[in-house]
């Protein structure tokens, strides 16, 4: 992969940016109303919280989950749990609007059998970021990752199978969706600090819905 920005000056609505990885520009725009309403119910039941890494660092991104299992991190490590460790209750069920969007996006990217059982919801306020990492806590590595961006724009970094590999930069706007799997499933990725601004619907934050097949 070449280091630098990915050129979307005159982009098609769908474009591959790595083997098995697709940028679906504006794919979620027609479903953001239904997704936003479903999201409000999810975070009412499982509020956003700032988790800590196994090394004790507080993450700048606030998180919640829905689905059969939810991703958590604390001093015991990174893992999936069936219950919210804060409330002790099961995570909220995956809303239909979420599942439908994830399945449509995966199918558009060439993964027609994808059915998510987990959705990690990240809330980025201005200055929040996500360091380069791999999504490798899932048992099922044959299924892709589906990542939906809402709210403020962000710069997404996508690298290779080693942390030191060059990264490319993808500019993400409200309604954009990324899907990666196959040879790119374990590629390192992250998000640069989100710049301050105000989105007409979501205010001063970026929301990211990351769908996985964890089990």
C-alpha atoms as a printed R data frame, in Angstrom:
    type eleno elety resid chain resno       x       y      z
1   ATOM     1    CA   UNK     A     1   0.000   0.000  0.000
2   ATOM     2    CA   UNK     A     2   1.183   3.526 -0.693
3   ATOM     3    CA   UNK     A     3   1.565   5.985  2.135
4   ATOM     4    CA   UNK     A     4  -0.478   9.171  1.952
5   ATOM     5    CA   UNK     A     5  -4.043  10.246  1.341
6   ATOM     6    CA   UNK     A     6  -6.469   8.133 -0.656
7   ATOM     7    CA   UNK     A     7  -7.663  10.197 -3.591
8   ATOM     8    CA   UNK     A     8 -11.424  10.708 -3.592
9   ATOM     9    CA   UNK     A     9 -11.401  14.006 -5.496
10  ATOM    10    CA   UNK     A    10 -13.947  12.639 -7.991
11  ATOM    11    CA   UNK     A    11 -14.958   9.375 -6.310
12  ATOM    12    CA   UNK     A    12 -17.446   6.798 -7.437
13  ATOM    13    CA   UNK     A    13 -19.951   5.798 -4.773
14  ATOM    14    CA   UNK     A    14 -18.115   2.519 -4.215
15  ATOM    15    CA   UNK     A    15 -14.391   1.935 -4.496
16  ATOM    16    CA   UNK     A    16 -11.856  -0.638 -3.315
17  ATOM    17    CA   UNK     A    17  -8.955   0.747 -1.273
18  ATOM    18    CA   UNK     A    18  -7.222  -2.569 -0.403
19  ATOM    19    CA   UNK     A    19  -7.752  -6.252 -1.279
20  ATOM    20    CA   UNK     A    20 -11.129  -7.198  0.185
21  ATOM    21    CA   UNK     A    21 -11.737  -3.637  1.476
22  ATOM    22    CA   UNK     A    22 -14.342  -1.214  0.157
23  ATOM    23    CA   UNK     A    23 -15.305   2.420  0.678
24  ATOM    24    CA   UNK     A    24 -19.075   2.914  0.280
25  ATOM    25    CA   UNK     A    25 -19.476   6.674  0.100
26  ATOM    26    CA   UNK     A    26 -22.782   7.910  1.544
27  ATOM    27    CA   UNK     A    27 -24.137   4.372  1.737
28  ATOM    28    CA   UNK     A    28 -25.881   4.915  5.095
29  ATOM    29    CA   UNK     A    29 -27.343   8.349  4.353
30  ATOM    30    CA   UNK     A    30 -30.803   7.009  3.523
31  ATOM    31    CA   UNK     A    31 -30.969   5.129  6.833
32  ATOM    32    CA   UNK     A    32 -29.510   7.656  9.268
33  ATOM    33    CA   UNK     A    33 -32.908   8.699 10.644
34  ATOM    34    CA   UNK     A    34 -33.882   5.128 11.565
35  ATOM    35    CA   UNK     A    35 -30.369   4.358 12.818
36  ATOM    36    CA   UNK     A    36 -30.287   7.502 14.991
37  ATOM    37    CA   UNK     A    37 -33.611   6.654 16.607
38  ATOM    38    CA   UNK     A    38 -32.471   3.106 17.323
39  ATOM    39    CA   UNK     A    39 -29.158   4.375 18.667
40  ATOM    40    CA   UNK     A    40 -30.907   6.615 21.213
41  ATOM    41    CA   UNK     A    41 -32.696   3.582 22.662
42  ATOM    42    CA   UNK     A    42 -29.467   1.562 22.809
43  ATOM    43    CA   UNK     A    43 -27.458   4.191 24.709
44  ATOM    44    CA   UNK     A    44 -30.376   4.838 27.070
45  ATOM    45    CA   UNK     A    45 -30.066   1.195 28.152
46  ATOM    46    CA   UNK     A    46 -26.235   1.011 27.953
47  ATOM    47    CA   UNK     A    47 -24.835   4.549 28.332
48  ATOM    48    CA   UNK     A    48 -21.533   5.606 26.820
49  ATOM    49    CA   UNK     A    49 -18.526   5.194 29.075
50  ATOM    50    CA   UNK     A    50 -14.752   5.694 28.801
51  ATOM    51    CA   UNK     A    51 -13.132   2.289 29.210
52  ATOM    52    CA   UNK     A    52  -9.529   1.682 30.253
53  ATOM    53    CA   UNK     A    53  -6.874  -0.310 28.441
54  ATOM    54    CA   UNK     A    54  -5.210  -3.280 30.185
55  ATOM    55    CA   UNK     A    55  -2.328  -0.895 30.915
56  ATOM    56    CA   UNK     A    56  -4.668   1.470 32.790
57  ATOM    57    CA   UNK     A    57  -4.975   4.237 30.188
58  ATOM    58    CA   UNK     A    58  -8.368   5.914 29.859
59  ATOM    59    CA   UNK     A    59  -9.568   5.773 26.259
60  ATOM    60    CA   UNK     A    60 -10.469   9.140 24.716
61  ATOM    61    CA   UNK     A    61 -13.345   7.504 22.834
62  ATOM    62    CA   UNK     A    62 -16.547   6.772 24.784
63  ATOM    63    CA   UNK     A    63 -18.124   3.377 24.037
64  ATOM    64    CA   UNK     A    64 -21.280   1.319 24.220
65  ATOM    65    CA   UNK     A    65 -22.442  -1.947 22.647
66  ATOM    66    CA   UNK     A    66 -25.460  -3.795 21.390
67  ATOM    67    CA   UNK     A    67 -26.006  -7.325 20.161
68  ATOM    68    CA   UNK     A    68 -25.514 -10.777 21.622
69  ATOM    69    CA   UNK     A    69 -22.089  -9.803 22.962
70  ATOM    70    CA   UNK     A    70 -20.249  -6.538 23.564
71  ATOM    71    CA   UNK     A    71 -16.573  -5.601 23.356
72  ATOM    72    CA   UNK     A    72 -14.931  -4.370 26.557
73  ATOM    73    CA   UNK     A    73 -11.479  -3.497 27.817
74  ATOM    74    CA   UNK     A    74 -10.160  -3.207 31.381
75  ATOM    75    CA   UNK     A    75  -7.251  -4.444 33.478
76  ATOM    76    CA   UNK     A    76  -8.223  -8.032 32.560
77  ATOM    77    CA   UNK     A    77  -7.716  -7.426 28.839
78  ATOM    78    CA   UNK     A    78  -9.677  -7.014 25.613
79  ATOM    79    CA   UNK     A    79 -12.628  -9.383 25.197
80  ATOM    80    CA   UNK     A    80 -16.321  -9.869 24.473
81  ATOM    81    CA   UNK     A    81 -18.906 -10.267 27.231
82  ATOM    82    CA   UNK     A    82 -22.586 -11.193 27.106
83  ATOM    83    CA   UNK     A    83 -23.424  -8.710 29.860
84  ATOM    84    CA   UNK     A    84 -22.671  -5.035 30.411
85  ATOM    85    CA   UNK     A    85 -20.080  -4.989 33.227
86  ATOM    86    CA   UNK     A    86 -21.485  -1.671 34.492
87  ATOM    87    CA   UNK     A    87 -25.144  -2.698 34.887
88  ATOM    88    CA   UNK     A    88 -24.842  -6.485 34.907
89  ATOM    89    CA   UNK     A    89 -27.677  -6.643 32.357
90  ATOM    90    CA   UNK     A    90 -27.504  -8.157 28.910
91  ATOM    91    CA   UNK     A    91 -26.433  -5.715 26.232
92  ATOM    92    CA   UNK     A    92 -29.351  -4.181 24.283
93  ATOM    93    CA   UNK     A    93 -30.488  -6.301 21.368
94  ATOM    94    CA   UNK     A    94 -29.243  -5.373 17.911
95  ATOM    95    CA   UNK     A    95 -31.853  -2.994 16.433
96  ATOM    96    CA   UNK     A    96 -33.338  -4.050 13.114
97  ATOM    97    CA   UNK     A    97 -32.133  -0.821 11.476
98  ATOM    98    CA   UNK     A    98 -28.560  -1.622 12.552
99  ATOM    99    CA   UNK     A    99 -28.642  -5.227 11.350
100 ATOM   100    CA   UNK     A   100 -30.243  -4.299  8.039
101 ATOM   101    CA   UNK     A   101 -27.656  -1.596  7.325
102 ATOM   102    CA   UNK     A   102 -24.732  -3.874  8.202
103 ATOM   103    CA   UNK     A   103 -25.995  -6.718  6.029
104 ATOM   104    CA   UNK     A   104 -26.697  -4.427  3.066
105 ATOM   105    CA   UNK     A   105 -23.258  -2.848  3.266
106 ATOM   106    CA   UNK     A   106 -21.478  -6.183  3.591
107 ATOM   107    CA   UNK     A   107 -23.375  -7.574  0.601
108 ATOM   108    CA   UNK     A   108 -22.503  -4.503 -1.474
109 ATOM   109    CA   UNK     A   109 -18.834  -5.129 -0.676
110 ATOM   110    CA   UNK     A   110 -19.012  -8.795 -1.695
111 ATOM   111    CA   UNK     A   111 -19.788 -10.446  1.651
112 ATOM   112    CA   UNK     A   112 -23.409 -11.576  1.211
113 ATOM   113    CA   UNK     A   113 -23.465 -14.031  4.129
114 ATOM   114    CA   UNK     A   114 -22.514 -11.513  6.839
115 ATOM   115    CA   UNK     A   115 -24.729 -11.418  9.926
116 ATOM   116    CA   UNK     A   116 -23.409  -9.292 12.786
117 ATOM   117    CA   UNK     A   117 -23.846 -10.426 16.365
118 ATOM   118    CA   UNK     A   118 -22.036  -7.443 17.913
119 ATOM   119    CA   UNK     A   119 -21.940  -3.686 17.325
120 ATOM   120    CA   UNK     A   120 -19.373  -1.546 19.124
121 ATOM   121    CA   UNK     A   121 -20.542   2.066 19.224
122 ATOM   122    CA   UNK     A   122 -17.802   4.688 19.545
123 ATOM   123    CA   UNK     A   123 -18.439   8.356 20.342
124 ATOM   124    CA   UNK     A   124 -15.622  10.706 19.356
125 ATOM   125    CA   UNK     A   125 -15.747  14.211 20.762
126 ATOM   126    CA   UNK     A   126 -13.298  16.790 19.341
127 ATOM   127    CA   UNK     A   127  -9.739  15.648 20.035
128 ATOM   128    CA   UNK     A   128 -10.650  11.983 20.543
129 ATOM   129    CA   UNK     A   129  -8.705   9.458 18.499
130 ATOM   130    CA   UNK     A   130  -8.115   5.747 18.035
131 ATOM   131    CA   UNK     A   131  -4.562   4.447 17.804
132 ATOM   132    CA   UNK     A   132  -3.589   1.853 15.218
133 ATOM   133    CA   UNK     A   133  -4.909  -1.560 16.185
134 ATOM   134    CA   UNK     A   134  -6.238  -4.829 14.767
135 ATOM   135    CA   UNK     A   135  -9.719  -6.242 15.368
136 ATOM   136    CA   UNK     A   136  -8.614  -9.679 16.513
137 ATOM   137    CA   UNK     A   137 -10.768 -10.560 19.532
138 ATOM   138    CA   UNK     A   138 -13.443 -12.161 17.343
139 ATOM   139    CA   UNK     A   139 -13.595 -15.946 16.986
140 ATOM   140    CA   UNK     A   140 -14.882 -15.646 13.418
141 ATOM   141    CA   UNK     A   141 -12.147 -14.172 11.215
142 ATOM   142    CA   UNK     A   142 -13.899 -15.187  7.989
143 ATOM   143    CA   UNK     A   143 -16.469 -12.396  8.337
144 ATOM   144    CA   UNK     A   144 -15.689  -8.763  7.507
145 ATOM   145    CA   UNK     A   145 -15.772  -5.638  9.643
146 ATOM   146    CA   UNK     A   146 -18.466  -3.098  8.728
147 ATOM   147    CA   UNK     A   147 -17.809   0.448  9.965
148 ATOM   148    CA   UNK     A   148 -20.443   3.211  9.694
149 ATOM   149    CA   UNK     A   149 -19.568   6.890 10.213
150 ATOM   150    CA   UNK     A   150 -22.092   9.427 11.506
151 ATOM   151    CA   UNK     A   151 -21.712  13.060 12.536
152 ATOM   152    CA   UNK     A   152 -18.450  14.992 12.314
153 ATOM   153    CA   UNK     A   153 -15.929  14.041  9.605
154 ATOM   154    CA   UNK     A   154 -12.841  12.040 10.474
155 ATOM   155    CA   UNK     A   155  -9.595  10.838  8.949
156 ATOM   156    CA   UNK     A   156  -9.347   7.049  8.988
157 ATOM   157    CA   UNK     A   157  -5.952   5.358  8.821
158 ATOM   158    CA   UNK     A   158  -5.666   1.988  7.116
159 ATOM   159    CA   UNK     A   159  -2.379   0.120  7.104
160 ATOM   160    CA   UNK     A   160  -1.113  -3.399  6.601
161 ATOM   161    CA   UNK     A   161  -0.701  -6.563  8.635
162 ATOM   162    CA   UNK     A   162   2.161  -5.066 10.661
163 ATOM   163    CA   UNK     A   163   1.846  -1.946 12.834
164 ATOM   164    CA   UNK     A   164   4.868  -0.420 11.093
165 ATOM   165    CA   UNK     A   165   3.431  -0.788  7.573
166 ATOM   166    CA   UNK     A   166   2.621   2.456  5.710
167 ATOM   167    CA   UNK     A   167  -0.909   3.773  6.155
168 ATOM   168    CA   UNK     A   168  -3.287   5.456  3.766
169 ATOM   169    CA   UNK     A   169  -5.731   8.148  4.840
170 ATOM   170    CA   UNK     A   170  -9.434   8.023  4.047
171 ATOM   171    CA   UNK     A   171 -11.598  11.094  4.658
172 ATOM   172    CA   UNK     A   172 -14.914   9.955  6.128
173 ATOM   173    CA   UNK     A   173 -18.126  11.981  6.202
174 ATOM   174    CA   UNK     A   174 -21.584  11.429  7.671
175 ATOM   175    CA   UNK     A   175 -23.136   8.303  6.127
176 ATOM   176    CA   UNK     A   176 -19.915   6.792  4.769
177 ATOM   177    CA   UNK     A   177 -19.320   3.072  5.299
178 ATOM   178    CA   UNK     A   178 -16.107   1.035  5.183
179 ATOM   179    CA   UNK     A   179 -16.079  -2.754  4.825
180 ATOM   180    CA   UNK     A   180 -12.931  -4.844  5.072
181 ATOM   181    CA   UNK     A   181 -12.358  -8.587  5.204
182 ATOM   182    CA   UNK     A   182 -10.545 -11.437  3.476
183 ATOM   183    CA   UNK     A   183  -6.847 -10.551  3.045
184 ATOM   184    CA   UNK     A   184  -7.432  -7.183  4.763
185 ATOM   185    CA   UNK     A   185  -9.362  -8.536  7.768
186 ATOM   186    CA   UNK     A   186  -6.436  -8.095 10.194
187 ATOM   187    CA   UNK     A   187  -5.034  -4.880  8.789
188 ATOM   188    CA   UNK     A   188  -4.102  -2.216 11.330
189 ATOM   189    CA   UNK     A   189  -6.385   0.807 11.364
190 ATOM   190    CA   UNK     A   190  -7.137   3.864 13.467
191 ATOM   191    CA   UNK     A   191  -8.592   7.380 13.531
192 ATOM   192    CA   UNK     A   192  -6.717  10.691 13.762
193 ATOM   193    CA   UNK     A   193  -7.925  13.204 16.386
194 ATOM   194    CA   UNK     A   194 -11.358  14.447 15.377
195 ATOM   195    CA   UNK     A   195 -11.407  18.158 14.606
196 ATOM   196    CA   UNK     A   196 -13.808  20.481 16.381
197 ATOM   197    CA   UNK     A   197 -17.010  21.317 14.591
198 ATOM   198    CA   UNK     A   198 -20.765  20.921 14.755
199 ATOM   199    CA   UNK     A   199 -22.854  18.448 12.806
200 ATOM   200    CA   UNK     A   200 -26.389  19.569 12.016
201 ATOM   201    CA   UNK     A   201 -27.972  16.528 13.669
202 ATOM   202    CA   UNK     A   202 -25.405  15.049 16.036
203 ATOM   203    CA   UNK     A   203 -23.667  18.199 17.310
204 ATOM   204    CA   UNK     A   204 -20.013  18.182 18.382
205 ATOM   205    CA   UNK     A   205 -19.281  14.487 17.970
206 ATOM   206    CA   UNK     A   206 -18.608  11.677 15.556
207 ATOM   207    CA   UNK     A   207 -20.338   8.331 16.053
208 ATOM   208    CA   UNK     A   208 -18.941   5.109 14.641
209 ATOM   209    CA   UNK     A   209 -20.912   1.861 14.500
210 ATOM   210    CA   UNK     A   210 -18.565  -1.095 14.063
211 ATOM   211    CA   UNK     A   211 -20.306  -4.360 13.232
212 ATOM   212    CA   UNK     A   212 -18.578  -7.694 13.797
213 ATOM   213    CA   UNK     A   213 -19.319 -11.420 13.834
214 ATOM   214    CA   UNK     A   214 -17.714 -12.137 17.182
215 ATOM   215    CA   UNK     A   215 -18.856 -15.700 17.843
